[in-house]
Amino acid sequence: MNILHASSEVFPYSKTGGLADATAALARAQAAAGHTVTLVTPLYRSIRDAFPGLEPLGQAEPPARVWRLEPEPNLTVLFVDQPEWFDRDRLYGHADDAERFIFFSKCVSRLAKRTEIVHAHDWQSGLVMPLLTDVPVGKVFTIHNAAYQGRFPADKFELTGLPESFFDWRQLEFHGDVSFLKGGIVCADLVTTVSPRYARELLTKEYGCGLKGVFQSRGDALVGVLNGVDYTEWNTTDNPHLAAAYSGDSPGGKAANKHALQRELGLPELVDVPLLGNISRFTDQKGIDILLGALEELLGGGVVFQFVGLGSGDPLLEQAMSGLAKRHPDRVAVQIGYDTGLAHRIEAGSDFYVMPSRFEPCGLNQLYSLRYGSVPVVRATGGLDDSVIDLGQGDALATGIKFTDYSAEALGQALGRALALYARPKRLAKVRDNGMRADFSWGQTTAEYERLYAKIKKPAA
């Protein structure tokens, strides 16, 4: 098939979160499977300098230059170049974000007319779906996080160029505003999200983010497809970020990575003390509030363990995490910010990876953790529930530990189960081995999208 993806961020060219990883990896996997794949994304500041192989493609309409890279066979990346909108110091959070991504969506809609499948991602490209209403292409819209909706004042609607009839409660209007996310949901042939459980959760008041009825209206056209992992990037056998190679067949190097991580972060190099890890945006969505509560309770109770954290976000949560490390310097190490190499080393060096999210559409770190032998401790929500098998299912199957209630107490009990597992080395080794052998490669995701695309592909003219 001829597939065009539209995404506001694509790794390694731009990134604020998992959207960049997921869109890039899916496109690469589809190209490797023999499809002709195009990725369209804005040309942000610094991309031109970082990737000098850019070639001019020509003009897009509305006026913009388009640059091209062909990083792999069957894969083309197109960069929409309009300095007024995209030559900024950050990707989002500007007063004119509505104008910026209306412009981007219009450019994508012009570039997409000769493809078979147009696959847009998140609110920033949601308007691509209504803009292609009369174009004979299959339209797929993927929601990576419904909490971010691209909701703007009604007067921005005129800039879209869409007929006035689209500003209606059945389409783009949402409580008097225009919602780019809603436009994508309503006007796509197929709406997907990044895990089966999250697709079900979107139908509820708790997780639907005000759009419960809109999601319910799509019926069988709303499908959850679990994201995959790029194992060429996230691997433990050929990884320059790690102190030692290891695998399910040869797990010995895991201990060397633990010692190296302790040394790097200034923690005592203790052999028999469990090490917990977390890499996250420091927000309530990621469960940092209950993580702090559970860690304080365990540390105050004299429970012996170490914890390492890496992330940034809410300044108050950053301060709280840093304060925890200052009060317990021999037990806790926290770095504010993001460091790709350190992220790999935390996954490799930790015994358990803690991911207590309030909600999690898919989650990627728990998938990385499984391959890295860091047993995930997760809240049973979204993709976390779909990808981790709890200890209660038996040692032959178990890959991690799950809890249900969103509370520091429930997380503390789950961490207690993890520490009890650590005290039984043979059982820990079996659970760790199960996780390291689990397969969440993008090939499975690609095959599922091939099946879904075939259902909506338009007949040739």
N, C-alpha and C positions, 0 to 999 in steps of 0.2 A: 504494500500500500504506500501511498504518498501522504505523509503525515506532517502537519505543521503544529508545533507547540508554541504557545505564547506565555511567557513568564516574566515577571518584573525583576527576577533575580535568577542567575544561573551560575553554579559553581564551575570553574574557578574564577569566572569573570567578575561576579558580584555575589555578595551573600550577607544576609542578616540572620538566617535560620535555616530550618530543614527544607523549606520550599526550594532553595537553590540546589541543595543536594539531590532532592527527589526528582526534580524536573530534568536535571542534567543526567542522572543515572538512568532514568526511564528512556530518555532519548537515545543514549548510547546503547542501551540494551536492545532497543528496537532497531537501531541501525545495524548492530551486530547480527540481528536475526534476519537481515536482508531487506528491510523496509527502507524507503527513501525518506529521511527525516530532516526537517528544518526546525531550528529553534530561533524564535524572534524575541529579542530582549533590548532594553534601552542601552545606549552607549553612555555609561556613567563616567564621571571623572576618573582618570588614572587607567582606564581599560586600554586606551590607545597606546600609552607608554608601556604598559605591562605586556601587551601582545602586539608586537610590531609587525606581525604577518598579516594584519588586516588589509583587505583589498576592497577598493570601491566597487559597489554593485550598481549604483545609480541613484536616482531620486525616488522617493516614495511620495505619495499624495495622501494627506496634506504635506506641504513642503518639508522635507527632511532628507538628509543623505543617509544612505544605507551602506554599511560596511559588512564584509563577509570574511569568515574563517571556515576552513574545512579541516577540523582537527582529526577526523577519522573517516574511513570509507563510509559512504552513504549518509554522512552527517554534515550538515551545513549550519553554521550559526550566523544569523543576521542581526546586526546592531543598528538600532534606530538612532540616528545622530541628529539631535536638535539641542544645541547648547543652552538655549533659553530654558528648557525644561529639565534637562538631565545633567548638566555640568554643575553638580551640587556636591557639598561635602558629606551628605548622607542620602540614603535612598528614599526615605519616607519622612513624614512628619513636617511637611512644608504647608504653608497656608494655601498654596495653589495646587495641592495634590489632585484635586478634581480635574483641573485643567490639564495637568501633566498626563494623567492616565486616560483621560478622554482622547487626548492627542495620540498616545501610544496605541490605544485600541483602534482608532481610525486607521493608523498606519498598518497595523496587523491585518485589519479587514481587507485592505487593498492588496496586501501581499498574499492573502490566503485564497484568493479566488480560483487558483488553478490546482488546488490540492484536493484530496479525497476526504481527509479527516482533519478538522481543525480542533485542537485540544487546548483549551485555555485554562489557566490556573489562578485561583484566588481572585479577590475583588479587583485587583489592579488591571486584570484583563477580562473582567466579567462583561464589559460592554461589547466585547467582540461577538458574543452570542446574538444579541439583538441586532447589531450592525450587519450580521450575515443572514438575517431572516429570509431574504428572497434569493439567496445564493445557494445553488444545489451542492452543498457540501454537508458531510456528517459533522455535527457539532457536539463536542464533549466538553463539559465544564467540571473541573475537579476542585473541591473545597478541601484545603489543607487545614483550615481553622476557621470555623464559622463565627468566632468571636470578633474577627476583623471583617467589617462589612462594606467599607467604602461608602459611608452614608454622608450625604452632603445636602446643603440647602436646595430647595426646589428650583431656584433660579439658575442652577448649574445645568439643569436638564436641557435647556435650549442649546447649549454648546454641543450636545451630542449629535445634533442634526437629525435625530429620529423624529418620526411623525408625532404630533401631540397625543395621539391615541395611546402611545406607549407610556405616557405619564398617567398611570391608572393603577388602582390598588391590585389589579390582576397581573400587572407587569412590574414596572420599575418604581412606582410610588410606594413609599413606606412611611406611614404616619406623617405625611406632609413633606417628607424629604425624598430625595432620589437615592436609591440603594443600588450600587454597582453589583454587589453580590446577588441581590434578588434578581436583577436583570439576567445574570448568568444562569441562575437556577431555573427561572421560568422559561427562558428562550432556548435552552440547549435541548438537543434530542436526547441526551443522556447526561445525568448528573452523577458523578462519582465522588466518593471521599476515600480516605486513606486507610480505612480498616472496616471490616464488616460490623463490629460492635458500634463504632462511632456512627455508622449509617443508621443503626437502630436508635442510638441515643439522640440523634438530631430530630427524631419524631416526638421527643418528649419536651415538656415545658422546661425542665431543669437544664437540658443541654442545647435546646433549639435556638437559644439566643434571640428570642422574639420572633423567629421564623418557623416555629413548629408547624403552623397551618400550611405554609408555603412548601415545606418539605413533604408533608403528608399528601399534598395535592399532586406530587410527582409520582406517587405510587411505585410501580415496579421500575420506573425510569431512574430511581435513586438506588445506587449500588455501592457497596463497600469493597474496595480492592486494597489489600494490605501492601504497603510499600515494601521494597526489598532493600538489600544491602549490596553496595559495590565492594565485593571482596577483593578486588585488585587494590583498592584504597585502604580498606579496613581488614588487614590480615596480620597474623602473628609470626609468619615464617619468613617474609621478605619485607621488612619494615624498618627503614632507617631511623625511625623515632625510638625504637626499643633497644634496651640493653642486651637482650638475648632473644633468640628465636625459640618458639615452642609451638606445640600443636596438640590435638587430641591424642595422636599416636606417640608424641614425645613431649610430655607436659612439664619436664623438669625445669625448663627455662622460666616458667612462671615465677618461681621463687626468686630468681635473680632479678627479675623486673620489680618485684616487691621491694627488695633491699635497695635497688637503685632509686626507686621513687621515694622511699623513706629518707634516703641520703639527700636527694635533691631538694626535698621540702623541709629538711631540718628536723625530722622526727627520729626518735631512737630506732635503731635498726634491730627490732625485736623479731625473732623468728616465729614465735608461737602466739603472737597477738593478732587477732583478726583486724583487717584493714578495710574500712568502708569508704566508698568513693561516690562522688556526685559531680556531674558537669551539667550546668543548667543556666538558663536565664533565671535570675533571682526575682521571681514574681510569685504571687499567690497561686496562679494557675499551676505552677510547677511544684506546689506543695512545700515551698521553702518555710512557710510559717509553721507547719506541723513538724517539719524536719528539725527546725530549731528547738521546738518544744520537746520532741522525743530525745534528741541528743542531750539537752540540758538535764532531762530526767535521768537518763542512763549515766551520764558523767557524775551527776550529783549523788547517785546511788553507788558509786564505786565500781561500776561495771568496767571491766578491762577491755579496751578496744582502741583503735585509732581511726581518725576520719580525715579525709582530704576532700576539699571542694574547690571547684573552679567555675567562675561565672561572674555575671554582672547584671544589673537591672535596677530595681527599686532601691534608691539610696538608703532607705531605712533598713531594708533587708541586707544590703551590702554591709552596712555598719554592724548589724546584728551578727552576721557571719564572721566578720573580722574580729568583733569583740569576743566571740566564742573562742576563736583561735588565741587571742591575747590572754584570756583567762586560763586556757588549758594548752600551753605551748608544747608540752610533751605528748599531747594526745590528739590535737587538732591543728591542721594546716589549711589555710584558705588563701587562694590567689584571686584577686578581683581582675576581671578582664577575660580575654580568650586567647589561648595559645594552642594551636593545632597539635604540635608535638607533645605538649603536656597532656592534652586530652587523650592521645593514644597511650601515653605512659600511665595515666590514671586507670584507664580501662585494663591495661596489662598488669599493673601492679596491685590493684585492689582485689580483695577476696570476694567482696560483695558490692554490687552497684545499687544505690538507693534511688528510687524514682517514684516519689509519693504524690503524683500529680492529682490535682483536683479534677481535671479532665485532660485527656491526651488523645487527639485524633488518631495518630499512629504511634509516634515515638520512634526514634532511631537508636538512641543510646542503649536501650535494653537489648536491641538486636546486635549492636556492636559488642555489648557485654557478654552475650551468650557465646559469641565466637572467641572472645578474649578470655573466657573462663572466669569471668567475674560474675558470680551468681546474682541475678537481679532480684531485688526486693521491691515490688511494685504494688500500686493500688490497682484493683481490678476495674479498670475503666478503659474504654476505647481500645486502641491497638495494644496496650499493655496486657489487657485481658486475653486478646486474641493470640498473642505471641509467647506468653509465659505459661508453663504448666506447673501448677502448685505441688509442693511436697505431698499434699494429701492425696494426690493421684497415684502415689507409689514411686519407689525409687527407680523402677525400670523406665518410667516416663518423665519424672519430675525434672524441670530445668530451673526452677526458682521458687520464690515465696510471694504469695499474694495476700492482700488484706482488703477489706471492703469499706469500712467506715472512714470518713474523712476526719480524722482526729489524731492528735499527737499520741494519745493512749493506744489507739489501734496500730499506728506505725511502730510505737515502742514494743508492742507485743510481737509484731512481725520481726523486728530486729532481734528480739529475744529468741525467736525461732532460728534466726540466722546464726546467732552466736552458739546456740545449742548444736546446730548442724556443724559448725566449725570444730566443736569439741569431739566430733566423730569423724576422723579423717577419711576412713574408707567410704563412708556414706557421702561426705562432701566430694570426694574424688569422683564418685559415680554421677552425682547431680551435675558437677562441673563438666564431666565428659559428655553427658547427654546434651548439654547446651552447646558445647563446642562442635558437636557433630550435626546440630540442627541446620537445616538449609533454608535460608531466607533470601536466596539469590534473586536478582531481578528477572531471571528467566521465567519464573512462575508468574510474576506480575505481567510480563510481556505477553505470555500466552493467554492470560485472562483478558487483557485488553484487545488482543487479536479477535477473540470470540465476541467481545462487546462491540468492537468497531464493525464487524461483519453485519451486525444487526441493523446498524444505522447508515451504513455506506449507501450513498445515492447511486442509482443506476447511471451508467455512462450515457452521455447525451447522444 
